[in-house]
Amino acid sequence: MVTGSRELIREMNRRLVLETVINDGPLSRAAISKKLGLTKATISAIVQDLLEEQYIEEIGSDQTQYGRKPILLQFCRQNGYIIALDLGVERTVLMVCDLLGQNCRLHQYNCPLERDTSIDFLLQLIRNQIRLLPATPFGVVGIGIGIHGTVCRNEITFTPNYNLADLPIKDTLEDALEIPVWLENEANLSALAEKTFVENHKNLIHVSIHAGVGAGIILDHHLYTGLAGTAGEAGHMIVQPGGRSCPCGNHGCLEQYISEPAVLSRYRELSGRTTVSIDDLVWAYNQKENAALAVTDEFTTYLACGINNLWNLFSPECIILNSQLTAYLPQLLPEILQKLSPRFRATCHLKLSTLQDTGVLLGAARVCISKYLGTEKLYFFGLQP
């Protein structure tokens, strides 16, 4: 039984009502009362507040055979905006969406971020987008930013592939824009997006393979980031003792064998070419070129090793892969599975991400929505971003 001050209980009930309308709506007041086990008087009072505050709206009547038709309620997702950014190593992607992560508009900027000019660049992008947005009751309620590096409590602490560590992005943007800003690691955001928009796994791991390798970890329905935001640095688990040197100071890190730069470097070495791309490797693989086949075999072998380590440590029911190579060559998935034990295949679902790189943006939007509304459980399955 929940006990506490009247104000605390009312706030908890308000959150439950709002989550229920968002996750399960449209619903009538009676349906909300039945679902939550709260009195109709309590539901009516909370609903009236939410209507006046323009968080929910009445949209018509439900179908019923007898008596007065109940009025349905739905969340006013159109009443505000979220701005989400993915700060990649070579490109920045900005997304504007509504309060359910829908009606998304994406803009891509193909230029590396420079430390001295990055904040001014971000301010310009965001201000330009805000000027273009039609007026709504709430306006832009939050800005979420995905970082390809370690983030602890909204502070960037380590970025191995670009120089953004300790840059005061959150404070500077908030002071200039007067909008709450939230920073998080890109793999963590992708994991949140998979859980929110695709399937509500209790325990899942999202493995992101780009310039680096990271793992977003969901345990018991919550994002696990560890003591200083460093949980999930899967790229720095050692898979080859005494192997290739890594900028982190160790040797034989997973990142040195399966990240995009590592894979392309290996392909250049075996093929004898001086300039190669992922597209070149994919084409050569489809032509059954020996060098390409050898590179992808190494890739799947080391990736399977990393997946096995994550599975044994966390025992998730699902591991999701996001990389250009597996997206372009989905036939690599059975190869990876064959390099994992029958016990893994019997207990864990390994699959490719359907969200791919938009997961970072959707995860950032999800963080902003939760912070703004004060909600914890948000599931947008079946909605089309």
Order of alpha helices (4+ residues) and beta strands (2+ residues): alpha-beta-alpha-alpha-beta-beta-beta-beta-beta-alpha-beta-beta-beta-alpha-beta-alpha-beta-beta-beta-alpha-alpha-alpha-alpha-beta-alpha-alpha-alpha-beta-alpha
